[in-house]
Amino acid sequence: MTRRQQELLAYISGYLTAHDGVAPSLDEMTAALGLASKSGISRLLWALEGQDKIRRTHNRARSIEVIINKKMHMVGPEMSARLDEYCLATGEPPAAIITAAFLDYFACHPVPK
């Protein structure tokens, strides 16, 4: 997934959470990513759809749905969006962040015997 695709997916996920499941418009996505035209967003959406990251009902406004993945089930939508944002900013993969968090947690909280 490209950086722009990650940015758009994180934006859509956060927007859906903040707006009770209503997806952003093409204009809102274009502005959020700082693109000059909606055609760039359309290409990114097609790519995300092809990677099974989102699902859309074509010819219907605001019909984007983020496809739930294993990470989302593990940590919930808000934490998943924060994890995506952090990974985008640092370039680290989600698995590395989650592994480091578990190691830190278990260092302070040993497994009871």
Backbone as CSV, one residue per row, in Angstrom:
resi,resn,N_x,N_y,N_z,CA_x,CA_y,CA_z,C_x,C_y,C_z
1,MET,0.856,-1.175,0.000,0.000,0.000,0.000,0.902,1.237,0.000
2,THR,0.570,2.197,-0.843,1.370,3.418,-0.915,1.068,4.338,0.275
3,ARG,1.926,5.310,0.459,1.729,6.271,1.555,0.402,7.018,1.399
4,ARG,0.088,7.445,0.189,-1.172,8.163,-0.047,-2.374,7.256,0.238
5,GLN,-2.285,6.005,-0.150,-3.378,5.067,0.132,-3.546,4.895,1.637
6,GLN,-2.429,4.801,2.363,-2.499,4.694,3.818,-3.119,5.943,4.428
7,GLU,-2.721,7.105,3.927,-3.282,8.364,4.431,-4.787,8.410,4.215
8,LEU,-5.218,8.020,3.024,-6.650,8.057,2.718,-7.410,7.048,3.568
9,LEU,-6.876,5.846,3.718,-7.555,4.829,4.522,-7.669,5.280,5.979
10,ALA,-6.597,5.868,6.512,-6.640,6.366,7.898,-7.663,7.490,8.028
11,TYR,-7.702,8.385,7.037,-8.673,9.484,7.069,-10.104,8.940,7.029
12,ILE,-10.365,8.012,6.125,-11.716,7.437,6.004,-12.111,6.741,7.297
13,SER,-11.199,5.934,7.861,-11.499,5.216,9.112,-11.833,6.186,10.236
14,GLY,-11.019,7.224,10.372,-11.274,8.223,11.418,-12.567,8.976,11.192
15,TYR,-12.844,9.317,9.948,-14.061,10.051,9.609,-15.293,9.201,9.916
16,LEU,-15.253,7.927,9.520,-16.388,7.036,9.783,-16.662,6.932,11.287
17,THR,-15.602,6.835,12.066,-15.751,6.744,13.522,-16.341,8.029,14.090
18,ALA,-15.849,9.173,13.618,-16.287,10.471,14.142,-17.684,10.872,13.672
19,HIS,-18.150,10.295,12.567,-19.430,10.706,11.989,-20.448,9.567,11.933
20,ASP,-20.407,8.701,12.940,-21.398,7.631,13.097,-21.582,6.794,11.838
21,GLY,-20.481,6.434,11.187,-20.537,5.538,10.046,-20.809,6.195,8.705
22,VAL,-20.976,7.525,8.693,-21.188,8.236,7.428,-19.822,8.515,6.817
23,ALA,-19.633,8.142,5.560,-18.345,8.297,4.888,-18.129,9.743,4.430
24,PRO,-16.876,10.142,4.264,-16.591,11.487,3.755,-16.939,11.592,2.269
25,SER,-17.186,12.812,1.826,-17.444,13.049,0.398,-16.113,13.100,-0.351
26,LEU,-16.174,13.027,-1.672,-14.960,13.146,-2.485,-14.284,14.493,-2.239
27,ASP,-15.078,15.553,-2.123,-14.512,16.882,-1.855,-13.773,16.915,-0.523
28,GLU,-14.355,16.307,0.509,-13.715,16.283,1.830,-12.411,15.492,1.787
29,MET,-12.404,14.359,1.092,-11.188,13.553,0.980,-10.111,14.293,0.188
30,THR,-10.524,14.970,-0.886,-9.583,15.739,-1.700,-8.923,16.825,-0.857
31,ALA,-9.721,17.543,-0.078,-9.192,18.607,0.781,-8.301,18.030,1.882
32,ALA,-8.718,16.931,2.487,-7.966,16.339,3.594,-6.571,15.887,3.158
33,LEU,-6.456,15.392,1.928,-5.162,14.931,1.442,-4.404,16.013,0.685
34,GLY,-5.036,17.179,0.526,-4.370,18.285,-0.143,-4.162,18.065,-1.632
35,LEU,-5.063,17.319,-2.260,-4.955,17.072,-3.691,-5.669,18.165,-4.473
36,ALA,-5.315,18.301,-5.736,-5.883,19.354,-6.572,-7.219,18.975,-7.185
37,SER,-7.453,17.651,-7.372,-8.700,17.247,-8.017,-9.226,15.941,-7.433
38,LYS,-10.501,15.689,-7.701,-11.150,14.474,-7.215,-10.676,13.228,-7.954
39,SER,-10.082,13.398,-9.133,-9.634,12.229,-9.892,-8.532,11.472,-9.148
40,GLY,-7.681,12.197,-8.428,-6.649,11.539,-7.626,-7.245,10.689,-6.524
41,ILE,-8.298,11.197,-5.880,-8.997,10.433,-4.841,-9.666,9.205,-5.463
42,SER,-10.258,9.372,-6.621,-10.908,8.241,-7.289,-9.917,7.120,-7.561
43,ARG,-8.726,7.476,-8.032,-7.702,6.448,-8.284,-7.291,5.749,-6.992
44,LEU,-7.135,6.531,-5.918,-6.769,5.936,-4.631,-7.874,5.007,-4.123
45,LEU,-9.130,5.430,-4.285,-10.252,4.586,-3.847,-10.309,3.282,-4.636
46,TRP,-10.090,3.366,-5.958,-10.077,2.144,-6.776,-8.973,1.200,-6.304
47,ALA,-7.803,1.756,-5.986,-6.689,0.928,-5.518,-7.016,0.272,-4.182
48,LEU,-7.595,1.034,-3.249,-7.974,0.473,-1.943,-9.037,-0.606,-2.091
49,GLU,-9.938,-0.385,-3.019,-10.973,-1.381,-3.279,-10.349,-2.659,-3.845
50,GLY,-9.395,-2.503,-4.744,-8.714,-3.645,-5.338,-7.899,-4.440,-4.334
51,GLN,-7.469,-3.780,-3.256,-6.709,-4.445,-2.188,-7.620,-4.971,-1.080
52,ASP,-8.923,-4.879,-1.284,-9.914,-5.313,-0.291,-9.777,-4.583,1.039
53,LYS,-9.403,-3.301,0.980,-9.338,-2.469,2.191,-10.657,-1.742,2.418
54,ILE,-11.359,-1.441,1.320,-12.658,-0.771,1.415,-13.645,-1.450,0.470
55,ARG,-14.908,-1.142,0.691,-15.992,-1.606,-0.180,-16.850,-0.386,-0.478
56,ARG,-17.276,-0.245,-1.739,-18.119,0.895,-2.117,-19.329,0.407,-2.894
57,THR,-20.432,1.132,-2.753,-21.589,0.952,-3.613,-21.470,2.043,-4.655
58,HIS,-21.199,1.655,-5.890,-20.949,2.646,-6.936,-22.227,3.397,-7.299
59,ASN,-22.052,4.642,-7.714,-23.144,5.556,-8.058,-24.007,5.898,-6.849
60,ARG,-23.415,5.813,-5.668,-24.122,6.185,-4.442,-23.165,6.998,-3.572
61,ALA,-23.557,8.193,-3.215,-22.694,9.086,-2.439,-22.434,8.536,-1.037
62,ARG,-21.224,8.776,-0.546,-20.830,8.436,0.832,-21.076,6.972,1.190
63,SER,-20.762,6.096,0.263,-21.053,4.669,0.479,-19.788,3.843,0.718
64,ILE,-18.775,4.442,1.313,-17.521,3.735,1.567,-17.610,3.004,2.901
65,GLU,-17.161,1.769,2.895,-17.109,0.959,4.109,-15.702,0.398,4.219
66,VAL,-15.061,0.568,5.367,-13.742,-0.021,5.589,-13.961,-1.479,5.952
67,ILE,-13.241,-2.346,5.255,-13.377,-3.779,5.520,-12.613,-4.090,6.796
68,ILE,-13.304,-4.685,7.731,-12.734,-5.010,9.037,-11.649,-6.069,8.858
69,ASN,-10.522,-5.853,9.507,-9.452,-6.838,9.451,-9.157,-7.370,10.850
70,LYS,-8.229,-8.309,10.956,-7.914,-8.907,12.251,-7.458,-7.875,13.265
71,LYS,-6.642,-6.908,12.829,-6.150,-5.871,13.746,-7.317,-5.088,14.332
72,MET,-8.298,-4.753,13.497,-9.458,-3.991,13.953,-10.219,-4.778,15.024
73,HIS,-10.366,-6.088,14.825,-11.064,-6.905,15.823,-10.296,-6.935,17.143
74,MET,-8.963,-6.911,17.055,-8.150,-7.016,18.262,-8.177,-5.741,19.093
75,VAL,-8.126,-4.582,18.454,-7.937,-3.346,19.207,-9.093,-2.360,19.120
76,GLY,-10.074,-2.581,18.281,-11.204,-1.671,18.142,-10.918,-0.571,17.132
77,PRO,-11.962,0.101,16.637,-11.786,1.073,15.556,-10.976,2.313,15.922
78,GLU,-11.149,2.852,17.145,-10.412,4.060,17.511,-8.922,3.772,17.628
79,MET,-8.578,2.677,18.319,-7.172,2.327,18.488,-6.555,1.934,17.152
80,SER,-7.322,1.270,16.311,-6.827,0.896,14.992,-6.497,2.135,14.168
81,ALA,-7.356,3.151,14.228,-7.102,4.402,13.503,-5.852,5.093,14.056
82,ARG,-5.680,5.078,15.380,-4.485,5.682,15.991,-3.235,4.917,15.598
83,LEU,-3.339,3.585,15.546,-2.208,2.764,15.133,-1.838,3.056,13.682
84,ASP,-2.843,3.154,12.811,-2.591,3.492,11.406,-1.897,4.842,11.286
85,GLU,-2.359,5.821,12.055,-1.776,7.165,12.024,-0.318,7.132,12.487
86,TYR,-0.060,6.394,13.558,1.306,6.288,14.087,2.229,5.603,13.079
87,CYS,1.748,4.515,12.486,2.557,3.781,11.513,2.845,4.633,10.292
88,LEU,1.884,5.408,9.883,2.069,6.304,8.746,3.137,7.352,9.056
89,ALA,3.104,7.891,10.272,4.055,8.933,10.662,5.470,8.386,10.851
90,THR,5.590,7.148,11.359,6.912,6.599,11.676,7.457,5.670,10.605
91,GLY,6.571,5.148,9.760,7.007,4.185,8.749,7.164,2.778,9.296
92,GLU,6.817,2.569,10.560,6.924,1.243,11.169,5.666,0.430,10.867
93,PRO,5.816,-0.878,10.652,4.644,-1.714,10.390,3.841,-1.949,11.665
94,PRO,2.532,-2.144,11.535,1.688,-2.361,12.720,2.166,-3.517,13.597
95,ALA,2.623,-4.605,12.989,3.058,-5.759,13.777,4.213,-5.394,14.702
96,ALA,5.128,-4.541,14.246,6.258,-4.138,15.082,5.792,-3.316,16.279
97,ILE,4.835,-2.433,16.055,4.311,-1.587,17.140,3.577,-2.442,18.164
98,ILE,2.741,-3.339,17.693,1.964,-4.208,18.592,2.899,-5.120,19.371
99,THR,3.902,-5.686,18.710,4.858,-6.558,19.389,5.606,-5.794,20.475
100,ALA,6.081,-4.585,20.162,6.802,-3.774,21.151,5.914,-3.448,22.347
101,ALA,4.644,-3.153,22.079,3.710,-2.841,23.171,3.517,-4.059,24.077
102,PHE,3.377,-5.230,23.490,3.221,-6.446,24.295,4.476,-6.720,25.114
103,LEU,5.632,-6.571,24.508,6.874,-6.807,25.241,7.008,-5.841,26.409
104,ASP,6.691,-4.561,26.183,6.729,-3.577,27.264,5.739,-3.939,28.367
105,TYR,4.537,-4.329,27.972,3.507,-4.671,28.956,3.951,-5.868,29.812
106,PHE,4.424,-6.937,29.147,4.790,-8.137,29.883,6.055,-7.951,30.716
107,ALA,6.893,-6.968,30.346,8.063,-6.668,31.169,7.637,-6.104,32.515
108,CYS,6.533,-5.360,32.526,6.030,-4.745,33.763,4.973,-5.616,34.471
109,HIS,4.349,-6.520,33.736,3.282,-7.349,34.283,3.569,-8.822,33.964
110,PRO,4.382,-9.466,34.771,4.693,-10.876,34.509,3.418,-11.733,34.540
111,VAL,3.468,-12.798,33.779,2.341,-13.722,33.745,2.227,-14.408,35.102
112,PRO,1.041,-14.382,35.755,0.878,-15.039,37.067,1.093,-16.551,36.960
113,LYS,1.609,-17.103,38.017,1.850,-18.564,38.038,0.871,-19.253,38.909
